[in-house]
């Protein structure tokens, strides 16, 4: 899982790219000490892996919440 500091640096790099027309992706990645590929993927709209549900997930959110509520009520 990415550390909160890395996530913050990533957000700062994206904001810097939006504000400064002379700054390119590699330069921003170097300044903020993050991977250029990570920066490129995030700018393209791909979410972080921790924000994506697991592929092997068997239950929907509703089913999972129902089971958890049932267990809590016991």
TORFITOR-349024 format. One record per residue: residue in one letter; x, y, z of N, C-alpha, C in turn. Coordinates in steps of 0.1 Angstrom, whole numbers, plus 2048, in hexadecimal, padded with zeros to 3 digits. Layout:
! residues N
AXYZXYZXYZ
...
! end
This chain:
! residues 74
X8087F480080080080080980C800
X8068167F780E8227F780D82A804
X818830808817838814810845812
X80A84B81C80385781B80C862815
X81986281982286C81482486B805
X82585E80082785C7F181A8617EA
X80F85E7F08028637EA8028727E9
X8068797F48068877F581088D7EA
X81C8877E982588B7DF82088A7D1
X81887F7CF81287D7C28088877BE
X80088B7C87F68967C67FD8A37C3
X8078A67CB80F8B27C88158B37BA
X81A8A77B68208A77A88158A979E
X8098A479F7FF8A67967FA8B4796
X7F98BA7A17F68C87A28008D179C
X80D8CE79E8188D67988188D5789
X8158C97848148C87758088D076F
X7FD8D17777F28D87727F58E7772
X7FD8EC77C7FF8FA77D80B8FF774
X8158F77728218FB76B8228F575D
X8208FD7538208F774582E8F3741
X8398F87478468F474484B8E774A
X8448E27548488D675B8428CA754
X84B8C07528468B474C8458A9756
X83F89D75283C89275C84988D762
X85388B75B86088676086688F76A
X86689C76786B8A67708638A777D
X8568A677C84E8A678885089A791
X85188E78A854882791861882799
X86B8887928788897998788937A5
X87189E7A38708A87AE8698A37BA
X85E89C7B78568977C28598887C6
X8638837C08698757C485E86A7C3
X85786A7B884E85F7B58518597A7
X84C84E7A484F84779784884E78C
X84F85178184885777683C84F770
X83E84277183383976C82683B775
X82983B78281E83D78B81784A788
X81E855787819862784811862777
X81685C76D81085B760802854761
X8028487687F68407697EB848771
X7EF84F77C7E68567847E086277C
X7E88697747E387476C7D986F762
X7DB86275D7D285D7537C5858759
X7C48587677B885576D7B7847774
X7C283F7737C28327797C4834789
X7BA82E7907BB83079F7C68277A5
X7CA82A7B17D48227B87CE8147BB
X7D780A7BC7D37FD7BD7CB7FB7CA
X7CE8027D57C78017E17B88057E0
X7B580D7D67A78127D479F80A7CB
X7A57FF7C679E7F67BD79A7E97C4
X78D7E47C378A7D87CA7927CC7C5
X7947C27CD79C7B67CA7947AE7BF
X79C7A87B67977A07AB7907947B0
X79478E7BB78F7827C17847847CB
X77E7907CB7747937D476778B7D1
X7617857DB75677C7D97487837DC
X74978D7E573C7947E973C7A27E4
X7307A77E272E7B57DE72F7BD7EB
X72F7CA7EA7307D37F67247D17FE
X7187D07F870C7CF7FF70B7C1807
X70F7B78017107AA80871A7AA813
X7257B081172F7B081C72A7B9828
X7247C482571F7CD82F7147C6837
X70B7BE8307007B78367067AD840
X7107A583C71679B84571C7A2851
X7237AD84F72A7B485A7207B9864
X7157BF85F70B7C48677047B986F
X7027AE8696FC7A287070579D87B
X71279D87871C79888371C7A288E
X71C7AF88B71C7B98967107B889F
X7047B58996F87B58A06F77A88A9
X6FF79E8A76FF7928AF7057968BC
! end
